């Protein structure tokens, strides 16, 4: 493997830079040097998430049980010779963890010392899988308990419930961890195949952030990657989510003290025609925050009237595969609040909160959050991984943000009106 030259991008306005390259085996490396940081944060991200249960490999259709990406995340920490990756990181003075999202799985560590050794460990344990029937059955027991815990948490249950209504009969309708039934169906063969498909270097990104010598860390990474065995990259074609109409609004009784309401909006026009995904995600966020965010008149009025409390939240998720906005709140008037939220979106063009001055307030807030994140090694790393879309990176955020005007938000709102499907889900006290 040739140690090809690092490329560099600089962002003078925010005084940031990063180095990047794709190695011969296919892994993409990003190095973000940050002076003054005592810790170094590193992560390996696989483009393999909970929605990846149906796809073709070399032209052959493959289907797997829900929760397989999350299951693999757990299993990879079990290394050969009965070693546990968590414990190995601890011995090297590092904190480590992992998480599975809709479209990716991320493994990471943070440490002040032994960076070379910790980086080597991160690359090693994600490059080799050791599956045994005993370890798989043990993991099934652990993850089944985890699923039960999610089911018992009312907020998790509410959010998963609204996703199931927005995306019926798709992987988004299932918990990221899967269900007890789907976990029970997983086999050793399933895990081995998916590891081979999605943990090939060509499907991985390695990010390092902190105070380190760029040339030395890059050299260390190249050295480790040369030592890792790698087969030929499989040709994977991911299936589009099969979008059925959203299911009608419904409610169930749960152990809650006050009703919990989720109103979900689904779209299918964002990220098409090679448009900037970051720009469209920001437009969607700005649209809903102008109408319902804490800086809006509507939010302040509802809060003062006791119709909402600090539980009020807006979740925005955007990718080329799925795009939705969900409003979550505890309220004594769920039916009335659902109607008011829907009406506010429908009549957005006459809403006084969609103004240039309000937009500037929001832009200032989002820019402030961005600047703050640059001083948090974990926040910066997570956002950088989250915003890798083509040539765009998290450092492009200020430029994209400042380019947006209120007319852009209004035009985007018109597309939302034309394209959106809406439903809601309510938990009532027993």
C-alpha positions in Angstrom: 0.0 0.0 0.0 1.6 3.3 -1.1 1.5 6.1 1.4 0.0 8.5 -1.1 0.1 12.2 -0.2 -2.4 13.7 2.1 -4.6 16.4 0.7 -5.5 19.5 2.7 -8.5 21.8 3.0 -8.2 25.1 4.9 -11.0 27.3 6.2 -9.4 30.7 7.1 -12.7 32.3 8.3 -13.0 29.8 11.2 -9.2 29.1 11.5 -9.6 25.4 10.8 -8.1 22.8 8.5 -8.1 19.1 7.9 -6.1 16.6 5.9 -7.6 13.6 4.1 -6.9 10.8 1.7 -8.2 7.5 0.5 -5.7 4.7 0.9 -5.1 2.0 -1.7 -7.3 -0.5 0.2 -10.2 1.9 0.1 -10.4 3.3 3.7 -10.8 7.1 3.8 -8.8 9.0 6.4 -9.5 12.4 7.9 -7.0 14.1 10.2 -8.1 17.2 12.1 -5.2 18.8 14.1 -6.4 20.9 17.0 -3.8 22.9 19.0 -4.3 23.1 22.8 -6.4 19.9 23.1 -5.1 17.5 25.8 -7.1 14.6 24.4 -7.2 12.9 21.0 -10.5 11.5 19.7 -10.5 8.8 17.0 -13.4 7.0 15.3 -14.0 4.4 12.6 -17.4 4.7 10.9 -18.9 2.0 8.7 -21.7 3.0 6.3 -23.8 0.2 7.7 -26.9 1.1 9.8 -30.2 -0.2 10.9 -31.9 0.5 7.5 -29.4 -1.8 5.7 -31.3 -5.1 5.9 -32.1 -5.6 2.2 -29.6 -5.0 -0.6 -27.9 -6.8 -3.5 -24.3 -8.1 -3.4 -22.7 -8.8 -6.8 -26.2 -8.8 -8.3 -27.7 -11.2 -5.7 -30.6 -10.0 -3.4 -29.8 -10.3 0.3 -32.3 -9.9 3.2 -31.4 -10.0 6.9 -33.3 -9.6 10.2 -33.7 -6.2 11.7 -31.1 -5.2 14.2 -28.1 -6.9 12.6 -26.0 -3.8 12.3 -26.4 -3.1 16.1 -25.7 -6.8 16.9 -22.5 -6.7 14.9 -21.5 -3.5 16.8 -21.7 -5.4 20.1 -20.0 -8.6 18.7 -16.9 -6.8 17.3 -15.7 -5.9 20.8 -15.2 -9.6 21.5 -11.7 -10.2 20.0 -9.6 -13.3 19.5 -7.9 -15.0 22.4 -11.0 -14.1 24.6 -9.9 -10.5 24.7 -12.4 -7.7 25.2 -11.8 -4.5 23.2 -13.3 -2.3 25.9 -10.8 -3.7 28.4 -7.9 -3.4 26.0 -8.7 0.3 25.6 -8.9 0.7 29.3 -5.5 -0.8 29.8 -4.2 1.8 27.4 -5.8 4.6 29.3 -8.6 5.3 26.8 -12.4 5.6 27.1 -14.1 3.7 24.3 -17.6 3.1 23.0 -19.7 2.6 19.9 -23.2 3.3 18.5 -25.4 2.3 15.7 -27.6 4.8 13.8 -30.0 4.5 10.9 -27.2 4.7 8.3 -23.9 4.0 10.1 -22.1 2.3 12.9 -19.3 4.2 14.7 -16.6 2.9 17.0 -14.5 5.5 18.9 -12.0 6.2 21.7 -10.6 9.3 23.5 -7.3 9.3 25.2 -4.5 11.6 26.4 -1.7 9.1 26.0 -0.8 6.0 24.0 -2.4 7.4 20.9 -0.4 5.2 18.5 -1.4 2.0 20.4 -5.0 3.0 20.8 -5.3 3.9 17.1 -3.8 0.5 16.2 -6.3 -1.2 18.5 -9.2 0.7 17.0 -8.2 -0.4 13.5 -7.4 -4.0 14.5 -10.6 -4.9 16.3 -12.9 -3.4 13.6 -11.0 -5.4 10.9 -11.5 -8.9 12.2 -14.6 -10.6 13.6 -14.7 -13.6 15.9 -18.1 -15.2 16.1 -18.9 -18.3 18.2 -22.3 -19.9 18.9 -21.7 -19.2 22.6 -20.9 -15.5 22.2 -23.8 -15.0 19.8 -26.3 -16.6 22.2 -24.9 -14.5 25.1 -25.3 -11.4 23.0 -28.9 -12.3 22.0 -29.7 -12.4 25.7 -28.1 -9.0 26.4 -29.7 -7.3 23.4 -33.1 -8.7 24.2 -32.9 -7.1 27.7 -31.8 -3.8 26.0 -34.9 -3.9 23.7 -37.1 -4.5 26.8 -35.5 -1.4 28.4 -36.3 0.7 25.3 -39.9 -0.5 25.4 -40.3 0.5 29.0 -39.0 4.0 28.4 -42.0 6.1 27.4 -40.0 8.7 25.4 -38.1 6.0 23.4 -41.4 4.2 22.8 -43.1 7.4 21.6 -40.3 8.2 19.1 -40.1 4.6 17.8 -43.9 4.6 17.5 -44.1 7.7 15.3 -41.3 6.4 13.1 -43.3 3.2 12.6 -46.2 5.3 11.5 -44.1 7.5 9.1 -42.3 4.5 7.6 -44.5 1.4 7.9 -43.1 -2.0 6.9 -39.5 -0.5 6.5 -36.5 -1.0 8.8 -37.2 2.5 10.2 -40.4 1.0 11.7 -38.2 -1.3 13.9 -36.0 -0.3 16.8 -32.3 0.1 15.8 -31.6 -2.9 18.1 -34.3 -4.9 16.3 -37.0 -6.9 18.0 -36.9 -10.0 20.1 -38.1 -12.0 17.1 -35.6 -10.6 14.6 -32.7 -11.0 17.0 -33.8 -14.6 17.6 -33.6 -15.2 13.8 -30.0 -13.9 13.5 -27.4 -16.6 12.6 -23.7 -16.8 12.7 -23.7 -17.0 8.9 -25.7 -13.7 8.7 -23.1 -11.9 10.9 -20.1 -13.3 8.9 -21.6 -12.2 5.6 -22.6 -8.7 6.8 -19.2 -8.2 8.4 -17.5 -9.1 5.1 -19.8 -6.8 3.1 -19.8 -3.7 5.3 -16.5 -3.8 7.2 -14.4 -3.8 4.1 -12.0 -0.8 4.1 -13.8 0.7 1.1 -16.9 1.1 3.4 -15.0 2.7 6.3 -13.9 6.2 7.3 -11.2 6.8 10.0 -11.3 10.2 11.7 -8.6 11.5 14.2 -9.1 14.8 16.0 -6.7 16.4 18.5 -3.2 17.7 19.2 -1.0 15.3 17.2 1.7 15.2 14.6 -0.2 14.9 11.3 2.6 13.2 9.4 3.4 10.7 12.1 -0.2 9.7 12.8 -0.8 9.3 9.1 2.3 7.2 8.8 1.2 5.0 11.7 -2.3 4.5 10.1 -0.8 3.5 6.8 1.5 1.1 8.6 -1.4 -0.6 10.4 -3.6 -0.7 7.2 -0.8 -2.5 5.3 -0.8 -5.2 7.9 -4.6 -5.8 7.8 -5.8 -8.5 5.5 -8.3 -7.3 3.0 -10.3 -9.2 0.4 -11.8 -7.8 -2.8 -14.4 -5.1 -2.3 -18.0 -6.6 -2.8 -20.3 -4.7 -5.1 -23.2 -3.6 -2.9 -26.3 -1.9 -4.2 -28.6 -0.6 -1.4 -32.3 -0.9 -1.8 -34.4 2.3 -1.5 -36.9 2.3 1.3 -40.2 1.1 0.0 -42.4 4.0 1.0 -46.0 3.1 1.8 -48.4 5.9 2.8 -48.1 6.9 6.4 -50.5 5.2 8.8 -53.3 7.2 10.4 -53.0 8.9 13.7 -53.5 6.6 16.7 -53.0 6.4 20.5 -52.4 3.8 23.2 -52.3 3.7 26.9 -49.0 3.6 28.7 -47.6 4.2 32.2 -47.3 8.0 31.9 -48.5 10.7 34.2 -49.3 13.2 31.4 -50.2 12.5 27.7 -47.2 12.4 25.3 -47.7 13.5 21.7 -45.6 13.0 18.6 -46.5 14.7 15.3 -44.5 13.4 12.4 -43.9 15.0 8.9 -42.4 12.8 6.1 -40.9 14.1 2.9 -39.3 12.5 -0.2 -37.8 15.3 -2.2 -34.7 16.3 -0.2 -31.2 15.3 -1.4 -32.4 14.7 -4.9 -30.8 16.0 -8.1 -27.4 16.3 -6.6 -28.4 19.2 -4.3 -26.5 20.1 -1.1 -27.8 17.8 1.6 -26.4 20.2 4.3 -28.3 23.1 2.8 -31.6 21.3 2.5 -31.3 19.9 6.1 -30.6 23.4 7.3 -33.6 24.7 5.4 -35.8 22.0 7.0 -34.5 22.8 10.5 -34.9 26.6 10.0 -38.5 26.1 8.7 -39.6 24.2 11.8 -37.6 26.2 14.3 -39.0 29.5 12.9 -42.5 28.1 13.4 -42.0 26.1 16.7 -38.6 26.7 18.2 -38.0 28.4 21.5 -37.4 31.8 19.8 -40.8 31.7 18.2 -43.8 33.7 19.4 -45.9 30.5 19.2 -43.6 28.6 21.5 -43.5 31.4 24.1 -47.3 31.7 24.0 -47.8 27.9 24.5 -45.2 27.8 27.3 -46.8 30.8 29.1 -50.3 29.2 28.8 -48.9 25.9 30.2 -49.7 24.0 27.0 -46.1 22.8 26.7 -43.1 22.4 29.0 -39.4 21.8 28.6 -40.1 18.3 27.1 -41.0 20.1 23.8 -38.5 18.9 21.2 -38.0 19.0 17.4 -36.1 16.2 15.8 -34.9 16.5 12.2 -33.3 13.6 10.3 -32.2 14.0 6.7 -30.4 11.6 4.3 -30.9 10.6 0.7 -32.8 7.6 2.0 -35.1 9.2 4.6 -36.1 12.7 5.7 -38.5 13.6 8.4 -39.3 16.1 11.1 -40.9 15.0 14.4 -42.3 17.3 17.1 -42.5 15.7 20.6 -44.2 17.1 23.6 -45.9 16.3 26.9 -49.3 18.0 26.9 -52.6 17.8 28.6 -54.3 18.7 25.3 -52.8 16.3 22.7 -55.7 16.4 20.3 -55.8 20.3 20.3 -52.1 20.6 20.1 -51.8 18.2 17.2 -54.4 20.2 15.3 -52.6 23.5 16.1 -49.2 22.1 14.9 -50.7 20.9 11.7 -52.5 24.2 11.0 -49.4 26.2 11.7 -47.5 24.3 9.0 -50.4 24.6 6.5 -50.7 28.4 7.1 -47.0 29.1 7.4 -47.0 31.8 4.7 -49.1 34.1 6.9 -47.0 33.4 10.0 -45.3 36.5 11.5 -42.5 34.3 12.8 -41.2 33.7 9.3 -39.3 37.0 9.1 -35.8 38.1 8.2 -35.1 39.3 11.7 -36.2 36.0 13.3 -34.1 34.1 10.7 -31.1 36.2 11.7 -31.7 35.4 15.4 -31.7 31.7 14.5 -28.7 32.0 12.3 -26.8 33.6 15.1 -27.8 30.9 17.5 -26.8 28.1 15.1 -23.5 29.8 14.3 -22.8 30.2 18.1 -23.5 26.4 18.5 -21.1 25.7 15.7 -18.3 27.8 17.1 -18.8 26.2 20.6 -18.6 22.7 19.0 -15.1 23.5 17.6 -13.9 23.7 21.3 -15.4 20.3 22.2 -13.4 17.4 20.8 -16.3 15.0 21.1 -18.9 17.4 19.7 -16.7 18.3 16.8 -15.9 14.7 16.0 -19.5 13.6 16.1 -20.6 16.5 13.9 -17.8 15.9 11.4 -18.8 12.2 11.0 -22.5 13.2 10.8 -21.9 15.7 8.0 -19.7 13.8 5.5 -21.8 14.1 2.3 -19.8 14.1 -0.9 -17.4 17.1 -0.9 -19.3 18.8 2.0 -18.0 18.6 5.5 -18.9 20.2 8.8 -16.5 23.0 8.3 -18.7 24.2 5.3 -21.6 24.8 7.7 -21.0 28.5 8.3 -20.9 29.3 4.6 -24.0 27.3 3.9 -25.8 28.9 6.9 -25.0 32.4 6.0 -26.1 31.9 2.4 -29.7 31.2 3.4 -32.3 34.0 3.3 -36.0 34.1 4.4 -37.1 33.7 0.8 -35.2 30.4 0.6 -37.0 29.2 3.7 -40.4 30.2 2.3 -39.8 28.5 -1.1 -38.6 25.4 0.8 -41.8 25.6 2.9 -43.9 25.5 -0.3 -42.1 22.3 -1.3 -42.8 20.9 2.1 -46.5 21.7 1.8 -46.7 20.0 -1.6 -44.7 16.9 -0.6 -45.4 16.2 3.1 -47.3 13.4 4.7 -48.4 13.9 8.3 -49.4 11.6 11.2 -49.3 11.5 14.9 -49.0 9.1 17.8 -50.1 9.7 21.4 -49.5 7.9 24.7 -52.3 8.4 27.2 -52.1 7.6 30.9 -53.6 4.2 31.9 
